[in-house]
Amino acid sequence: MKIRKYLPVIVLSYLLFFMIAFVTGLQNPLGAILMSQYDVSVGVAQLGNFANFIAYFCMGIPAGLMLKKYGYKFSLLVAATVGIIGIGLMFFSGQISRGLWLYFTGAFVAGFSMCMLNAVVNPLLNSLGGGGKKGNQLIQWGGSLNSIAATIVPFVVGFLMGRSAGALAAGEHPHFEIADVNPMFIILVSIFAVAILAILFVDIPEAETFETRDALQQIIGNREEKYSCFSFRHFILGSVAVFLYTGIEVSIANMTNIYLIHEVGVTPPSAGAIVAFYWFFMFVGRLVGGTLGSKFSSRDMLQFSSVMAMILILITIFTPEKITISVGRYSLGNIPVNIVFLVLTGLFTSVMWGNIYNLSVEGLGKYTSTATGFFMMMVCGGGIVPLLQGLLADFVGCRASFWLIILCLGYLMYYGSTGYKNVNRKIPVQ
């Protein structure tokens, strides 16, 4: 009955879930445009993605403070308004000749908005479901929209880039600009504007009580206590694992798009379609992982998925580009067969987050909530690892740069085999 009563709030939350993934995923395909418009290196092209994710680290604590002091409705209004500002800055960066840093600023501001939305939407849905399994189910349904949005983004950007390239003379090398995707920016701003109106008029229930502790204390622990979540070795190692995992997930999609367009010579629409398959396979992997989750342990699933992803990426690195596969039936043309193995990694990266989280907070007891808060800050790995891979690609090429991802996956394999063990069981957690 409670869920039916607040159905408009749930629908609104799912719309915002979709926007979180769409705006976050936007930085990946736009990196290829930055390389074309401003003639920058692969590493510099990753700064938009870096700015978007580093905002999570900067905004995690302020977002918690704002939610605690002002509640759901006000926090959602601020987050949506900041989102319009961020998208607007990216839009205007395409209207001036030297708009690169304005674009990076817009990506950073948009990241602020996405962090605030995450900080509100997740606990809001959980409370509407009454916590427990029902609350988690509402969040999982909303999370599935993330995969759908991430699948759509490369299609949309690739289509708009392809429309621009199609206007060029035959044989002329295509040049892309941020202004090519202006229709998408306008649509996003319009959706945020509609969301603001909905937030104003929809009855959003506020939590009866908020944490009285300072948000910073929720991260570093209570000064009066001898221990915190950082007293547990397996949690510290798990924090590194989630940092690297987020970077792996984003890096594969990001570098695949740049590799296809700037090294292989695939058209932007085809590249967007191929990258979209990676996100689609992540969606499939989550469905399968959710079904099998009760049959296999988190450590076994993490080890297996890490090994399989490593194998697929090794095949990608060592398979010559001259070996191609024809998919002309779907208007994609001839693409290197190694790309097929690369996008298939989505089947295995999709299940890593939940397994890492479960292993990292196992045995933490009362320190679990503080650990979860820190986990959100470590999402910034989605900006730092792709930046490092981009800098590496400037020296060794896109395909060889995936050795960095191999190293990251090697760490996840270690964590799933040994690092997850709780060696601090004597610490009281009740």
PEMOCOR-V448754 format. One record per backbone hydrogen bond with DSSP energy under -1.0 kcal/mol. NH is the residue of the N-H (numbers start at 1). CO is the residue of the C=O. E is the energy in kcal/mol with one decimal. If there is no record, write none. Layout:
NH	CO	E
NH	CO	E
This chain:
5	1	-2.1
6	2	-1.7
7	4	-1.2
10	6	-2.0
11	7	-2.7
12	8	-2.3
13	9	-2.4
14	10	-2.2
15	11	-2.0
16	12	-2.1
17	13	-2.2
18	14	-2.2
19	15	-2.0
20	16	-2.3
21	17	-1.8
22	18	-2.3
23	19	-2.7
24	20	-1.9
25	21	-2.7
30	26	-1.5
31	28	-1.0
34	30	-2.1
35	31	-1.7
36	32	-1.3
37	33	-3.1
38	34	-2.2
45	41	-2.0
46	43	-1.0
47	44	-1.9
50	46	-2.5
51	47	-2.9
52	48	-2.0
53	49	-1.9
54	50	-2.8
56	53	-1.3
58	54	-1.7
59	55	-2.7
60	56	-1.4
63	59	-2.6
64	60	-1.4
65	61	-2.3
66	62	-2.6
67	63	-2.3
68	64	-2.2
69	65	-2.1
70	66	-2.9
71	67	-1.6
75	71	-1.6
76	72	-2.7
77	73	-2.2
78	74	-2.4
79	75	-2.5
80	76	-2.6
81	77	-2.1
82	78	-2.6
83	79	-1.9
84	80	-1.8
85	81	-1.9
86	82	-2.6
87	83	-2.6
88	84	-2.5
89	85	-2.3
90	86	-1.8
91	87	-2.3
92	88	-2.6
93	89	-1.6
94	91	-1.1
95	92	-1.5
103	99	-2.3
104	100	-2.1
105	101	-2.1
106	102	-2.2
107	103	-2.5
108	104	-2.1
109	105	-2.5
110	106	-2.7
111	107	-1.8
112	108	-1.6
113	109	-1.8
114	110	-2.3
115	111	-2.3
116	112	-2.2
117	113	-2.6
118	114	-2.4
119	115	-2.2
120	116	-1.1
121	117	-3.2
122	118	-1.3
124	120	-2.1
125	121	-2.6
126	122	-2.1
127	123	-2.3
128	124	-2.2
129	125	-1.7
130	127	-1.2
131	126	-3.1
135	131	-2.2
136	132	-2.2
137	133	-2.2
138	134	-2.0
139	135	-1.7
140	136	-2.6
141	137	-2.4
142	138	-2.0
143	139	-2.7
144	140	-1.6
146	143	-1.0
148	144	-1.5
149	145	-2.8
150	146	-2.6
151	147	-1.6
152	148	-1.7
153	149	-2.1
156	152	-2.3
157	153	-2.6
158	154	-2.4
159	155	-2.4
160	156	-2.3
161	157	-2.5
162	158	-2.6
163	159	-2.1
164	160	-1.4
165	161	-2.4
166	162	-2.3
168	165	-1.7
172	169	-1.9
180	177	-1.9
181	178	-1.8
182	179	-1.6
185	181	-1.5
186	182	-2.4
187	183	-1.9
188	184	-2.4
189	185	-2.5
190	186	-2.1
191	187	-2.3
192	188	-2.3
193	189	-2.2
194	190	-2.3
195	191	-2.4
196	192	-2.2
197	193	-1.9
198	194	-2.3
199	195	-2.7
200	196	-2.0
201	197	-1.6
202	198	-2.5
218	214	-1.3
219	216	-1.0
220	216	-2.5
221	217	-2.4
225	222	-1.5
231	228	-2.0
232	229	-1.3
236	232	-1.8
237	233	-2.6
238	234	-1.5
239	235	-2.3
240	236	-1.7
241	237	-1.8
242	238	-2.4
243	239	-1.9
244	240	-2.4
245	241	-2.8
246	242	-2.2
247	243	-1.5
248	244	-2.5
249	245	-2.7
250	246	-1.9
251	247	-2.9
252	248	-2.2
253	249	-1.0
254	250	-2.7
255	251	-3.0
256	252	-1.7
257	253	-1.7
258	254	-1.8
259	255	-2.9
260	256	-2.3
261	257	-2.0
262	258	-2.8
263	259	-1.5
264	259	-2.2
265	260	-1.1
266	260	-3.0
271	267	-2.7
272	268	-2.9
273	269	-2.0
274	270	-2.3
275	271	-2.6
276	272	-1.9
277	273	-1.2
279	275	-1.5
280	276	-2.3
281	277	-2.8
282	278	-1.6
283	279	-1.8
284	280	-2.4
285	281	-2.9
286	282	-2.2
287	283	-1.8
288	284	-2.6
289	285	-3.1
290	286	-2.4
291	287	-1.4
292	288	-2.3
293	289	-1.3
295	292	-2.0
296	292	-1.1
301	297	-2.3
302	298	-2.4
303	299	-2.5
304	300	-2.6
305	301	-2.6
306	302	-2.2
307	303	-2.4
308	304	-2.5
309	305	-2.2
310	306	-2.3
311	307	-2.4
312	308	-2.2
313	309	-2.2
314	310	-2.5
315	311	-2.2
316	312	-1.8
317	313	-2.3
318	314	-2.3
319	315	-1.7
323	320	-1.3
325	335	-3.0
327	333	-2.4
330	327	-1.8
331	328	-2.4
332	327	-1.6
335	325	-2.2
337	323	-2.8
339	336	-1.5
342	338	-1.6
343	339	-2.4
344	340	-1.3
345	342	-1.1
346	343	-1.5
347	344	-1.7
348	345	-1.6
349	345	-2.6
350	346	-1.3
352	349	-1.2
355	351	-1.1
356	352	-2.7
357	353	-2.7
358	354	-2.4
359	355	-2.2
360	356	-2.3
361	357	-2.0
364	361	-2.0
366	429	-2.5
367	364	-2.4
368	365	-1.8
371	367	-1.9
372	368	-2.3
373	369	-1.8
374	370	-1.7
375	371	-1.9
376	372	-1.5
378	374	-1.5
380	377	-1.5
381	378	-1.7
382	379	-2.6
383	380	-2.1
384	380	-1.7
385	381	-2.0
387	383	-1.1
388	384	-2.3
389	385	-2.5
390	386	-2.4
391	387	-2.3
392	388	-2.1
393	389	-2.5
394	390	-1.3
395	392	-1.4
396	392	-2.3
397	393	-1.9
401	397	-1.3
402	399	-1.4
403	400	-1.8
404	401	-1.6
406	402	-1.8
407	403	-2.0
408	404	-2.0
409	405	-2.6
410	406	-2.1
411	407	-1.6
412	408	-1.8
413	409	-2.3
414	410	-2.1
415	411	-2.7
416	412	-2.2
417	413	-1.0
418	414	-3.0
419	414	-1.8
420	415	-1.7
421	418	-1.8
427	424	-1.5
